[in-house]
Amino acid sequence: MERTCRLAATVAVLALVSPMGARPAADDELELTASRAGFRPAALKLHKGETVRVSLRSADGEHCFAVDALRIEKRIQPGRATLAELTPDRAGKLDFYCCLHPDDEHERGQLEVSE
């Protein structure tokens, strides 16, 4: 009985400290707002290999969130959130932009991915 309790306690501690299989809690969801004035925030900090949920919102009409390096393109409709899951596979800076206004320099941003 004592051995079983110790084993259960060890497994519980490992589950708390182990990053394997960890998913971001709802509180860890990032928010990104698109508008004709640009994305806010204009940069998101991520870690290579970790999945992050991003809640995309519009401040003034229909927009798009595109990250070519991750093959992601999401439409953002006013009045509701669009969820995107990002899992960068390399470190560095990855550009994102509004694919409805690709030439607008204001509607661009970066994912800053660390090891």
N, CA, C and O atoms as a GROMACS GRO file, in nm:
protein
  460
    1MET      N    1   0.083  -0.119   0.000
    1MET     CA    2   0.000   0.000   0.000
    1MET      C    3   0.087   0.126   0.000
    1MET      O    4   0.065   0.217  -0.079
    2GLU      N    5   0.187   0.129   0.090
    2GLU     CA    6   0.274   0.247   0.097
    2GLU      C    7   0.350   0.266  -0.033
    2GLU      O    8   0.366   0.379  -0.080
    3ARG      N    9   0.396   0.155  -0.092
    3ARG     CA   10   0.470   0.163  -0.218
    3ARG      C   11   0.380   0.219  -0.329
    3ARG      O   12   0.426   0.299  -0.411
    4THR      N   13   0.254   0.177  -0.334
    4THR     CA   14   0.159   0.225  -0.434
    4THR      C   15   0.136   0.375  -0.417
    4THR      O   16   0.130   0.448  -0.516
    5CYS      N   17   0.124   0.422  -0.294
    5CYS     CA   18   0.104   0.565  -0.268
    5CYS      C   19   0.225   0.646  -0.313
    5CYS      O   20   0.210   0.753  -0.371
    6ARG      N   21   0.347   0.593  -0.284
    6ARG     CA   22   0.468   0.663  -0.326
    6ARG      C   23   0.477   0.670  -0.478
    6ARG      O   24   0.516   0.773  -0.533
    7LEU      N   25   0.442   0.560  -0.546
    7LEU     CA   26   0.444   0.557  -0.691
    7LEU      C   27   0.345   0.657  -0.749
    7LEU      O   28   0.377   0.729  -0.843
    8ALA      N   29   0.225   0.662  -0.694
    8ALA     CA   30   0.123   0.756  -0.740
    8ALA      C   31   0.170   0.900  -0.719
    8ALA      O   32   0.149   0.986  -0.805
    9ALA      N   33   0.232   0.927  -0.605
    9ALA     CA   34   0.282   1.062  -0.578
    9ALA      C   35   0.393   1.100  -0.675
    9ALA      O   36   0.398   1.213  -0.721
   10THR      N   37   0.482   1.006  -0.706
   10THR     CA   38   0.590   1.032  -0.800
   10THR      C   39   0.535   1.061  -0.939
   10THR      O   40   0.581   1.154  -1.005
   11VAL      N   41   0.438   0.983  -0.983
   11VAL     CA   42   0.376   1.006  -1.115
   11VAL      C   43   0.310   1.142  -1.119
   11VAL      O   44   0.320   1.213  -1.219
   12ALA      N   45   0.241   1.181  -1.012
   12ALA     CA   46   0.174   1.311  -1.007
   12ALA      C   47   0.274   1.425  -1.016
   12ALA      O   48   0.250   1.523  -1.087
   13VAL      N   49   0.388   1.413  -0.946
   13VAL     CA   50   0.491   1.517  -0.952
   13VAL      C   51   0.551   1.524  -1.091
   13VAL      O   52   0.570   1.634  -1.144
   14LEU      N   53   0.581   1.411  -1.153
   14LEU     CA   54   0.637   1.411  -1.289
   14LEU      C   55   0.540   1.472  -1.388
   14LEU      O   56   0.583   1.543  -1.480
   15ALA      N   57   0.412   1.448  -1.373
   15ALA     CA   58   0.313   1.507  -1.462
   15ALA      C   59   0.312   1.659  -1.451
   15ALA      O   60   0.286   1.728  -1.549
   16LEU      N   61   0.339   1.710  -1.332
   16LEU     CA   62   0.340   1.855  -1.313
   16LEU      C   63   0.463   1.921  -1.372
   16LEU      O   64   0.454   2.032  -1.425
   17VAL      N   65   0.579   1.855  -1.365
   17VAL     CA   66   0.702   1.918  -1.409
   17VAL      C   67   0.741   1.881  -1.552
   17VAL      O   68   0.825   1.948  -1.611
   18SER      N   69   0.683   1.778  -1.608
   18SER     CA   70   0.721   1.733  -1.741
   18SER      C   71   0.654   1.816  -1.849
   18SER      O   72   0.532   1.831  -1.847
   19PRO      N   73   0.732   1.872  -1.945
   19PRO     CA   74   0.673   1.948  -2.053
   19PRO      C   75   0.611   1.860  -2.160
   19PRO      O   76   0.536   1.910  -2.244
   20MET      N   77   0.640   1.730  -2.158
   20MET     CA   78   0.588   1.642  -2.262
   20MET      C   79   0.438   1.630  -2.249
   20MET      O   80   0.385   1.601  -2.142
   21GLY      N   81   0.369   1.653  -2.359
   21GLY     CA   82   0.224   1.641  -2.360
   21GLY      C   83   0.153   1.758  -2.296
   21GLY      O   84   0.030   1.758  -2.288
   22ALA      N   85   0.225   1.857  -2.249
   22ALA     CA   86   0.162   1.972  -2.186
   22ALA      C   87   0.090   2.056  -2.290
   22ALA      O   88   0.142   2.082  -2.398
   23ARG      N   89  -0.030   2.098  -2.254
   23ARG     CA   90  -0.107   2.184  -2.343
   23ARG      C   91  -0.130   2.316  -2.272
   23ARG      O   92  -0.146   2.318  -2.150
   24PRO      N   93  -0.132   2.426  -2.346
   24PRO     CA   94  -0.158   2.554  -2.280
   24PRO      C   95  -0.297   2.555  -2.218
   24PRO      O   96  -0.394   2.509  -2.279
   25ALA      N   97  -0.306   2.607  -2.098
   25ALA     CA   98  -0.436   2.623  -2.034
   25ALA      C   99  -0.512   2.734  -2.104
   25ALA      O  100  -0.453   2.814  -2.177
   26ALA      N  101  -0.643   2.740  -2.081
   26ALA     CA  102  -0.725   2.844  -2.144
   26ALA      C  103  -0.671   2.982  -2.111
   26ALA      O  104  -0.680   3.074  -2.193
   27ASP      N  105  -0.614   2.998  -1.990
   27ASP     CA  106  -0.559   3.127  -1.950
   27ASP      C  107  -0.434   3.162  -2.030
   27ASP      O  108  -0.399   3.280  -2.039
   28ASP      N  109  -0.367   3.061  -2.087
   28ASP     CA  110  -0.244   3.084  -2.162
   28ASP      C  111  -0.270   3.117  -2.309
   28ASP      O  112  -0.176   3.139  -2.385
   29GLU      N  113  -0.395   3.119  -2.350
   29GLU     CA  114  -0.428   3.150  -2.488
   29GLU      C  115  -0.390   3.295  -2.518
   29GLU      O  116  -0.423   3.387  -2.442
   30LEU      N  117  -0.319   3.315  -2.628
   30LEU     CA  118  -0.279   3.449  -2.668
   30LEU      C  119  -0.390   3.515  -2.747
   30LEU      O  120  -0.470   3.447  -2.812
   31GLU      N  121  -0.396   3.647  -2.742
   31GLU     CA  122  -0.494   3.721  -2.820
   31GLU      C  123  -0.423   3.812  -2.918
   31GLU      O  124  -0.322   3.874  -2.885
   32LEU      N  125  -0.477   3.820  -3.039
   32LEU     CA  126  -0.422   3.904  -3.144
   32LEU      C  127  -0.539   3.974  -3.211
   32LEU      O  128  -0.634   3.909  -3.255
   33THR      N  129  -0.533   4.106  -3.220
   33THR     CA  130  -0.640   4.184  -3.281
   33THR      C  131  -0.590   4.246  -3.410
   33THR      O  132  -0.484   4.310  -3.414
   34ALA      N  133  -0.667   4.227  -3.516
   34ALA     CA  134  -0.633   4.284  -3.647
   34ALA      C  135  -0.719   4.407  -3.673
   34ALA      O  136  -0.837   4.410  -3.639
   35SER      N  137  -0.658   4.508  -3.735
   35SER     CA  138  -0.730   4.628  -3.777
   35SER      C  139  -0.654   4.691  -3.893
   35SER      O  140  -0.542   4.649  -3.923
   36ARG      N  141  -0.712   4.789  -3.957
   36ARG     CA  142  -0.644   4.858  -4.066
   36ARG      C  143  -0.519   4.931  -4.014
   36ARG      O  144  -0.429   4.963  -4.092
   37ALA      N  145  -0.514   4.956  -3.885
   37ALA     CA  146  -0.396   5.021  -3.825
   37ALA      C  147  -0.286   4.920  -3.797
   37ALA      O  148  -0.173   4.960  -3.766
   38GLY      N  149  -0.315   4.790  -3.806
   38GLY     CA  150  -0.214   4.687  -3.783
   38GLY      C  151  -0.259   4.582  -3.684
   38GLY      O  152  -0.370   4.588  -3.631
   39PHE      N  153  -0.172   4.486  -3.659
   39PHE     CA  154  -0.198   4.382  -3.561
   39PHE      C  155  -0.151   4.430  -3.424
   39PHE      O  156  -0.048   4.497  -3.412
   40ARG      N  157  -0.227   4.396  -3.322
   40ARG     CA  158  -0.189   4.426  -3.184
   40ARG      C  159  -0.199   4.300  -3.102
   40ARG      O  160  -0.308   4.245  -3.091
   41PRO      N  161  -0.093   4.252  -3.045
   41PRO     CA  162   0.045   4.301  -3.058
   41PRO      C  163   0.102   4.266  -3.195
   41PRO      O  164   0.054   4.175  -3.263
   42ALA      N  165   0.204   4.338  -3.234
   42ALA     CA  166   0.268   4.318  -3.364
   42ALA      C  167   0.370   4.205  -3.361
   42ALA      O  168   0.420   4.164  -3.466
   43ALA      N  169   0.402   4.155  -3.242
   43ALA     CA  170   0.497   4.043  -3.229
   43ALA      C  171   0.446   3.948  -3.121
   43ALA      O  172   0.396   3.990  -3.017
   44LEU      N  173   0.461   3.819  -3.149
   44LEU     CA  174   0.427   3.714  -3.053
   44LEU      C  175   0.552   3.632  -3.027
   44LEU      O  176   0.624   3.597  -3.120
   45LYS      N  177   0.578   3.601  -2.901
   45LYS     CA  178   0.694   3.520  -2.864
   45LYS      C  179   0.648   3.376  -2.841
   45LYS      O  180   0.560   3.349  -2.759
   46LEU      N  181   0.710   3.284  -2.916
   46LEU     CA  182   0.676   3.142  -2.908
   46LEU      C  183   0.802   3.060  -2.888
   46LEU      O  184   0.913   3.111  -2.898
   47HIS      N  185   0.783   2.931  -2.859
   47HIS     CA  186   0.895   2.838  -2.845
   47HIS      C  187   0.882   2.730  -2.951
   47HIS      O  188   0.773   2.680  -2.978
   48LYS      N  189   0.993   2.695  -3.009
   48LYS     CA  190   0.999   2.591  -3.111
   48LYS      C  191   0.936   2.462  -3.058
   48LYS      O  192   0.968   2.417  -2.948
   49GLY      N  193   0.847   2.402  -3.137
   49GLY     CA  194   0.786   2.275  -3.103
   49GLY      C  195   0.669   2.282  -3.007
   49GLY      O  196   0.603   2.180  -2.987
   50GLU      N  197   0.641   2.396  -2.948
   50GLU     CA  198   0.530   2.408  -2.855
   50GLU      C  199   0.409   2.467  -2.926
   50GLU      O  200   0.419   2.567  -2.997
   51THR      N  201   0.294   2.404  -2.906
   51THR     CA  202   0.170   2.451  -2.966
   51THR      C  203   0.109   2.560  -2.880
   51THR      O  204   0.097   2.546  -2.758
   52VAL      N  205   0.072   2.669  -2.944
   52VAL     CA  206   0.010   2.782  -2.876
   52VAL      C  207  -0.122   2.813  -2.947
   52VAL      O  208  -0.128   2.819  -3.070
   53ARG      N  209  -0.226   2.833  -2.867
   53ARG     CA  210  -0.356   2.873  -2.923
   53ARG      C  211  -0.362   3.026  -2.927
   53ARG      O  212  -0.330   3.093  -2.828
   54VAL      N  213  -0.403   3.078  -3.040
   54VAL     CA  214  -0.415   3.223  -3.057
   54VAL      C  215  -0.560   3.256  -3.092
   54VAL      O  216  -0.616   3.200  -3.186
   55SER      N  217  -0.619   3.346  -3.016
   55SER     CA  218  -0.753   3.394  -3.042
   55SER      C  219  -0.742   3.519  -3.129
   55SER      O  220  -0.689   3.621  -3.085
   56LEU      N  221  -0.792   3.509  -3.251
   56LEU     CA  222  -0.782   3.619  -3.347
   56LEU      C  223  -0.914   3.697  -3.348
   56LEU      O  224  -1.022   3.639  -3.358
   57ARG      N  225  -0.903   3.829  -3.339
   57ARG     CA  226  -1.022   3.915  -3.339
   57ARG      C  227  -1.000   4.032  -3.434
   57ARG      O  228  -0.886   4.069  -3.465
   58SER      N  229  -1.110   4.090  -3.478
   58SER     CA  230  -1.105   4.207  -3.566
   58SER      C  231  -1.158   4.328  -3.492
   58SER      O  232  -1.256   4.319  -3.418
   59ALA      N  233  -1.093   4.441  -3.513
   59ALA     CA  234  -1.138   4.566  -3.452
   59ALA      C  235  -1.224   4.649  -3.548
   59ALA      O  236  -1.293   4.741  -3.506
   60ASP      N  237  -1.219   4.615  -3.680
   60ASP     CA  238  -1.288   4.704  -3.775
   60ASP      C  239  -1.329   4.642  -3.908
   60ASP      O  240  -1.337   4.714  -4.008
   61GLY      N  241  -1.354   4.518  -3.915
   61GLY     CA  242  -1.398   4.457  -4.041
   61GLY      C  243  -1.330   4.323  -4.063
   61GLY      O  244  -1.262   4.272  -3.973
   62GLU      N  245  -1.347   4.268  -4.181
   62GLU     CA  246  -1.289   4.137  -4.211
   62GLU      C  247  -1.139   4.149  -4.237
   62GLU      O  248  -1.093   4.239  -4.308
   63HIS      N  249  -1.065   4.056  -4.180
   63HIS     CA  250  -0.920   4.051  -4.197
   63HIS      C  251  -0.880   3.904  -4.214
   63HIS      O  252  -0.965   3.815  -4.217
   64CYS      N  253  -0.751   3.883  -4.223
   64CYS     CA  254  -0.697   3.749  -4.238
   64CYS      C  255  -0.566   3.742  -4.161
   64CYS      O  256  -0.496   3.842  -4.147
   65PHE      N  257  -0.533   3.624  -4.113
   65PHE     CA  258  -0.406   3.600  -4.044
   65PHE      C  259  -0.336   3.491  -4.121
   65PHE      O  260  -0.384   3.378  -4.127
   66ALA      N  261  -0.222   3.522  -4.180
   66ALA     CA  262  -0.148   3.425  -4.260
   66ALA      C  263  -0.003   3.417  -4.215
   66ALA      O  264   0.062   3.519  -4.191
   67VAL      N  265   0.046   3.293  -4.202
   67VAL     CA  266   0.186   3.267  -4.173
   67VAL      C  267   0.232   3.165  -4.276
   67VAL      O  268   0.209   3.045  -4.262
   68ASP      N  269   0.297   3.214  -4.380
   68ASP     CA  270   0.340   3.126  -4.489
   68ASP      C  271   0.430   3.014  -4.441
   68ASP      O  272   0.418   2.900  -4.486
   69ALA      N  273   0.522   3.044  -4.350
   69ALA     CA  274   0.619   2.945  -4.302
   69ALA      C  275   0.552   2.829  -4.228
   69ALA      O  276   0.609   2.720  -4.220
   70LEU      N  277   0.432   2.852  -4.174
   70LEU     CA  278   0.358   2.747  -4.103
   70LEU      C  279   0.238   2.697  -4.182
   70LEU      O  280   0.162   2.614  -4.134
   71ARG      N  281   0.221   2.749  -4.303
   71ARG     CA  282   0.108   2.713  -4.390
   71ARG      C  283  -0.026   2.735  -4.321
   71ARG      O  284  -0.113   2.649  -4.320
   72ILE      N  285  -0.040   2.854  -4.262
   72ILE     CA  286  -0.163   2.889  -4.190
   72ILE      C  287  -0.226   3.011  -4.256
   72ILE      O  288  -0.158   3.108  -4.289
   73GLU      N  289  -0.358   3.003  -4.275
   73GLU     CA  290  -0.435   3.116  -4.324
   73GLU      C  291  -0.573   3.108  -4.261
   73GLU      O  292  -0.647   3.012  -4.285
   74LYS      N  293  -0.608   3.207  -4.180
   74LYS     CA  294  -0.735   3.209  -4.110
   74LYS      C  295  -0.809   3.340  -4.136
   74LYS      O  296  -0.750   3.448  -4.124
   75ARG      N  297  -0.935   3.331  -4.173
   75ARG     CA  298  -1.019   3.450  -4.188
   75ARG      C  299  -1.063   3.497  -4.051
   75ARG      O  300  -1.095   3.416  -3.964
   76ILE      N  301  -1.065   3.628  -4.033
   76ILE     CA  302  -1.108   3.688  -3.907
   76ILE      C  303  -1.232   3.770  -3.935
   76ILE      O  304  -1.227   3.870  -4.006
   77GLN      N  305  -1.344   3.728  -3.880
   77GLN     CA  306  -1.472   3.796  -3.898
   77GLN      C  307  -1.498   3.889  -3.780
   77GLN      O  308  -1.466   3.854  -3.666
   78PRO      N  309  -1.556   4.006  -3.805
   78PRO     CA  310  -1.588   4.096  -3.693
   78PRO      C  311  -1.693   4.033  -3.601
   78PRO      O  312  -1.783   3.962  -3.647
   79GLY      N  313  -1.680   4.059  -3.472
   79GLY     CA  314  -1.779   4.014  -3.376
   79GLY      C  315  -1.760   3.874  -3.322
   79GLY      O  316  -1.839   3.830  -3.238
   80ARG      N  317  -1.658   3.802  -3.369
   80ARG     CA  318  -1.634   3.667  -3.315
   80ARG      C  319  -1.486   3.634  -3.321
   80ARG      O  320  -1.412   3.687  -3.404
   81ALA      N  321  -1.446   3.545  -3.234
   81ALA     CA  322  -1.305   3.504  -3.230
   81ALA      C  323  -1.283   3.387  -3.325
   81ALA      O  324  -1.369   3.300  -3.340
   82THR      N  325  -1.167   3.387  -3.388
   82THR     CA  326  -1.122   3.275  -3.469
   82THR      C  327  -1.000   3.217  -3.400
   82THR      O  328  -0.908   3.291  -3.367
   83LEU      N  329  -0.999   3.086  -3.377
   83LEU     CA  330  -0.886   3.024  -3.308
   83LEU      C  331  -0.788   2.966  -3.408
   83LEU      O  332  -0.826   2.906  -3.509
   84ALA      N  333  -0.661   2.985  -3.378
   84ALA     CA  334  -0.553   2.927  -3.459
   84ALA      C  335  -0.456   2.860  -3.364
   84ALA      O  336  -0.424   2.915  -3.258
   85GLU      N  337  -0.408   2.742  -3.402
   85GLU     CA  338  -0.306   2.674  -3.324
   85GLU      C  339  -0.175   2.683  -3.401
   85GLU      O  340  -0.167   2.642  -3.516
   86LEU      N  341  -0.073   2.737  -3.336
   86LEU     CA  342   0.057   2.755  -3.398
   86LEU      C  343   0.159   2.663  -3.333
   86LEU      O  344   0.171   2.659  -3.211
   87THR      N  345   0.231   2.587  -3.416
   87THR     CA  346   0.338   2.501  -3.367
   87THR      C  347   0.460   2.525  -3.456
   87THR      O  348   0.479   2.454  -3.554
   88PRO      N  349   0.543   2.623  -3.422
   88PRO     CA  350   0.661   2.650  -3.505
   88PRO      C  351   0.761   2.535  -3.498
   88PRO      O  352   0.788   2.480  -3.391
   89ASP      N  353   0.816   2.500  -3.614
   89ASP     CA  354   0.911   2.387  -3.620
   89ASP      C  355   1.055   2.432  -3.631
   89ASP      O  356   1.146   2.350  -3.646
   90ARG      N  357   1.077   2.564  -3.624
   90ARG     CA  358   1.214   2.615  -3.627
   90ARG      C  359   1.220   2.747  -3.551
   90ARG      O  360   1.121   2.819  -3.539
   91ALA      N  361   1.338   2.777  -3.501
   91ALA     CA  362   1.359   2.904  -3.430
   91ALA      C  363   1.386   3.014  -3.532
   91ALA      O  364   1.429   2.987  -3.645
   92GLY      N  365   1.361   3.137  -3.491
   92GLY     CA  366   1.385   3.251  -3.578
   92GLY      C  367   1.264   3.341  -3.582
   92GLY      O  368   1.173   3.330  -3.499
   93LYS      N  369   1.262   3.431  -3.679
   93LYS     CA  370   1.151   3.525  -3.695
   93LYS      C  371   1.069   3.483  -3.815
   93LYS      O  372   1.120   3.470  -3.926
   94LEU      N  373   0.940   3.464  -3.791
   94LEU     CA  374   0.847   3.426  -3.897
   94LEU      C  375   0.746   3.539  -3.915
   94LEU      O  376   0.685   3.584  -3.819
   95ASP      N  377   0.730   3.583  -4.037
   95ASP     CA  378   0.637   3.693  -4.066
   95ASP      C  379   0.493   3.645  -4.071
   95ASP      O  380   0.465   3.534  -4.117
   96PHE      N  381   0.401   3.729  -4.023
   96PHE     CA  382   0.259   3.707  -4.047
   96PHE      C  383   0.200   3.835  -4.104
   96PHE      O  384   0.257   3.943  -4.087
   97TYR      N  385   0.085   3.822  -4.172
   97TYR     CA  386   0.026   3.937  -4.241
   97TYR      C  387  -0.123   3.912  -4.266
   97TYR      O  388  -0.172   3.801  -4.247
   98CYS      N  389  -0.192   4.016  -4.307
   98CYS     CA  390  -0.332   4.006  -4.347
   98CYS      C  391  -0.334   3.972  -4.495
   98CYS      O  392  -0.291   4.052  -4.578
   99CYS      N  393  -0.384   3.852  -4.529
   99CYS     CA  394  -0.382   3.810  -4.670
   99CYS      C  395  -0.487   3.884  -4.753
   99CYS      O  396  -0.486   3.872  -4.876
  100LEU      N  397  -0.578   3.958  -4.690
  100LEU     CA  398  -0.673   4.041  -4.766
  100LEU      C  399  -0.610   4.172  -4.809
  100LEU      O  400  -0.656   4.236  -4.904
  101HIS      N  401  -0.506   4.213  -4.740
  101HIS     CA  402  -0.434   4.338  -4.768
  101HIS      C  403  -0.284   4.310  -4.764
  101HIS      O  404  -0.213   4.368  -4.681
  102PRO      N  405  -0.233   4.221  -4.850
  102PRO     CA  406  -0.092   4.177  -4.839
  102PRO      C  407   0.012   4.285  -4.863
  102PRO      O  408   0.126   4.272  -4.819
  103ASP      N  409  -0.025   4.391  -4.932
  103ASP     CA  410   0.072   4.498  -4.961
  103ASP      C  411   0.072   4.608  -4.856
  103ASP      O  412   0.154   4.700  -4.863
  104ASP      N  413  -0.017   4.600  -4.760
  104ASP     CA  414  -0.026   4.702  -4.655
  104ASP      C  415   0.078   4.672  -4.547
  104ASP      O  416   0.066   4.574  -4.474
  105GLU      N  417   0.180   4.754  -4.538
  105GLU     CA  418   0.289   4.734  -4.442
  105GLU      C  419   0.241   4.742  -4.297
  105GLU      O  420   0.305   4.686  -4.208
  106HIS      N  421   0.128   4.811  -4.272
  106HIS     CA  422   0.076   4.820  -4.135
  106HIS      C  423   0.021   4.687  -4.087
  106HIS      O  424   0.024   4.657  -3.968
  107GLU      N  425  -0.029   4.607  -4.179
  107GLU     CA  426  -0.095   4.482  -4.142
  107GLU      C  427   0.002   4.365  -4.151
  107GLU      O  428  -0.023   4.265  -4.220
  108ARG      N  429   0.114   4.380  -4.081
  108ARG     CA  430   0.217   4.277  -4.075
  108ARG      C  431   0.267   4.264  -3.932
  108ARG      O  432   0.253   4.356  -3.852
  109GLY      N  433   0.325   4.151  -3.903
  109GLY     CA  434   0.384   4.129  -3.771
  109GLY      C  435   0.481   4.013  -3.777
  109GLY      O  436   0.509   3.959  -3.884
  110GLN      N  437   0.534   3.975  -3.661
  110GLN     CA  438   0.632   3.867  -3.655
  110GLN      C  439   0.607   3.774  -3.539
  110GLN      O  440   0.563   3.814  -3.431
  111LEU      N  441   0.635   3.647  -3.566
  111LEU     CA  442   0.644   3.547  -3.460
  111LEU      C  443   0.790   3.534  -3.426
  111LEU      O  444   0.872   3.504  -3.513
  112GLU      N  445   0.826   3.556  -3.302
  112GLU     CA  446   0.964   3.543  -3.257
  112GLU      C  447   0.977   3.408  -3.187
  112GLU      O  448   0.934   3.392  -3.073
  113VAL      N  449   1.038   3.313  -3.256
  113VAL     CA  450   1.044   3.175  -3.208
  113VAL      C  451   1.182   3.145  -3.150
  113VAL      O  452   1.283   3.157  -3.218
  114SER      N  453   1.182   3.107  -3.022
  114SER     CA  454   1.310   3.072  -2.957
  114SER      C  455   1.319   2.920  -2.942
  114SER      O  456   1.220   2.848  -2.952
  115GLU      N  457   1.443   2.875  -2.919
  115GLU     CA  458   1.466   2.730  -2.900
  115GLU      C  459   1.396   2.693  -2.773
  115GLU      O  460   1.398   2.577  -2.732
   0.00000   0.00000   0.00000
